[in-house]
Amino acid sequence: KNQNRAMEGVQASIEIESKQKGEAQRAKKFLESHLNDVEVQLETANRSNAEARKNIAKLHSQIQ
């Protein structure tokens, strides 16, 4: 009896660990995807910022 209970406990632990591993993998994929989106947004913002700085410098030189 004790051995059966121990085996059931081990099996339950394995199932829980497997489920948690799957959830962790899904979370990792989600976060990696979100990170990629944020990186693209940052690159776009940096390009826009650089363009705006060039325009400001150009306008500033025209004013002087």
ABEGO torsion letter per residue (X at the ends): XAAAAAAAAAAAAAAAAAAAAAAAAAAAAAAAAAAAAAAAAAAAAAAAAAAAAAAAAAAAAAAX
